[in-house]
């Protein structure tokens, strides 16, 4: 299963809105064939592995099949994978985690068992979920999984008091951040960042065949039509202010303006996340200023922290997130560290929201 998970990781940036899945076919500890899910509309992992087995002349009868997600049991863009597995006549199927999609939800497992195939579920379950938190979140709570990318000093500052922030972290940390952009479905920022820094918000330091959608939270629709972020890659602007003429001009640059009802005079971030869930978005990479990052945290929309920590001290400067003062520690949002990586001279820290992750884990258990 560990080998299957590693294979699934190789298609991290191409399968959306489908999950990242891999399948291995094994007999007597010998690998017969393997496959991973392709682009949406293309073959799923099980079909890829079975095709390879057929091309190699391998007999799958009596084999053990390892798959990182419960085989689908419904007709979507492709036929049900569980039918292909049953035809292959394995003796056993080992599944990392149950599919939370209500169109599947245990039916694939039940059909395998009804066909007389031994099924084991839950092997490396948490590792499998870590590959697909966005898909599971969208299936269960109808919103994507969002992480905040923050580049900060040791004393938690993201910019000097005058706004200067380039560069707090080193080249390795900045390049690593582009890997996270590439795996996401959407790269989200705020109008303040666009106005102040005029960033491109694209993927540059790694190759990708599926550039993520760009998105801007812009309550008053103030963004400059000639900003570098509008480079032809699909972009969404979430706003509360209508300007049909400006929206028409931006549409020529592959920009869609999404008007949402305000919440306390600003874009309703919860409504924005629900809109993205309805539009098949699994993962959102947030790269914004302290105000938007803090607002997402306060709205309960931030699931994970991706913090690049530089060994410098900036003193009285701009903090990582702008949040309202708490009256007690009991009000604090709790995250748990789950990874620390050295990217000399910096560190990358990852932390998940405790409650959000627990909810996802419960949804994939058999």
DOZAKE-551515 format. One record per residue (C-alpha): y, x, z. Coordinates in steps of 0.25 Angstrom, whole numbers, plus 5000, padded with zeros to 4 digits. Each point is the difference from the previous one (the first is absolute). Layout:
YXZ
...
! end
This chain:
500050005000
500950125003
499850044985
500349864995
501350005008
500450134995
499849954986
500849875003
501150095004
500150064986
500549864994
501049985011
501249984990
499349924989
499349885005
501149915005
500049885003
498550025001
499450085012
499650154998
498549995000
498850104997
498649984998
498850105001
498549984996
499050085007
498550025000
499350095010
501350075003
500350034986
501349954994
499649924987
501449954996
501449975006
501349934996
501349955004
500949884997
500950024988
501349934997
500249855002
499249934989
499050124999
498750025006
499750005015
499350115007
498649945000
500149974985
500550154997
498850055009
499049914993
500550044986
499950155004
498549985005
499749934987
500650114991
499250105008
498749924999
499949985015
499149895005
500849935011
498849915006
499850045014
501250085002
501150005010
501449964996
501250045008
501349934998
501350015008
500349854999
499249884999
499649974986
500949884994
499349874998
501049934991
500550004986
501450075000
500450094988
498650055000
498649935003
499450005014
499550145004
499049945009
499249954988
500050144994
499450065013
499049895001
499550034986
499950145004
498949975010
500450105011
499250005013
501250015008
501549994999
500950075011
501449945000
501250075008
500849875002
500049854998
501049954989
501149925007
500349934987
499749855002
499449994987
498950105005
500050015015
498650025003
499449934987
499750134993
499250055013
499349865001
499650004985
499450145001
499249965012
499549874994
499550094988
499150075010
500950135000
500150075014
501550005003
500750095011
501549985002
501050085008
499750144997
501350085000
500849875001
501350055006
500050124989
499849894989
501149925006
500950125000
499950014985
500449854998
500949955011
501049944990
498949924993
499449955013
501449965006
500349924987
498749935001
500249965014
501449995004
500649994986
500950125001
499950144996
499750125009
501350085002
500350145005
501350065003
500250144994
501050085010
500450144998
500650045014
500450125009
499350035013
501049925007
499749884991
501250014991
500049964985
501450054996
501350065006
501149915005
500750024986
498749954993
499550144995
498550004999
499650084989
499150075004
499549995014
498550024996
499450114991
499549994986
498549985004
500449885008
500949944989
498850024990
499049935010
501049885000
499849984986
498549995001
500349885010
500949944989
499050014990
498949935008
500949885003
500349884992
501549995003
501050115005
501149925008
501450055003
501349945004
501349984993
500750105010
499050114996
500249974985
501650005002
500050135008
498950094994
499849944986
498550035001
499049984988
498949955010
498950034990
498850095000
500350144996
499150115007
498749944997
499449944987
499849855000
499649904989
500549885008
501450025005
500349915011
501049894999
501450035006
500749915010
501349995006
500549915012
501449974996
500649885007
501349994993
499550054987
500950125000
499150104993
500650084988
499449954987
500050154996
499350055012
498950104997
499049915006
500149914988
499250094990
499149904993
498950005011
499849865005
501049975011
500349885009
501349985007
499949915012
501349935003
500749885006
501150004990
499949944986
500750074988
499349954988
500850094990
499750125008
498549965001
500049984985
500550144997
499050065010
498949924994
500250094987
499650125009
498749935005
500649955013
499749875006
501049945010
499349925011
500949915008
499549965014
500749925011
500750085010
499650025014
501250035009
500850034988
499050104994
498850004991
498949935008
499050125001
498849925004
500249914987
500250124992
498650055005
499449864997
500650004986
499350144997
498749955006
500149884990
500250104989
498850095003
500650115007
499150075010
500850125005
501450035002
500650145002
501449985007
500950124998
501449955005
501150025010
499949985015
500649854999
498949954990
498950075007
500449955014
500249864994
498650004994
499450055014
500849895007
499549894990
498550055002
499950044986
499750155003
498550035001
500050155000
500950125002
499950124991
500950115007
500350134994
500550085012
500850134998
500250115010
501549995001
500949935010
501249924995
500749955013
500949894999
499649944987
499449884993
498749955007
498749964992
500149855002
501249915004
499449905009
500649915011
500050065014
498749955008
500249955014
498650055005
498950094995
499149874999
500849964987
499750134993
499150004987
498750085003
499550094989
498850105001
499950144994
498950014990
500350134992
500850135002
500150094988
500750134999
500950024987
500650135004
501150015005
499949855004
499049905005
499649864995
499749905011
499349874997
500049885009
499549864999
500549875007
498949985010
500049844999
500150004984
498850104999
499249925010
500249884992
499550064987
498850065007
499649865005
500149944986
499050094993
498950005011
498749934995
! end
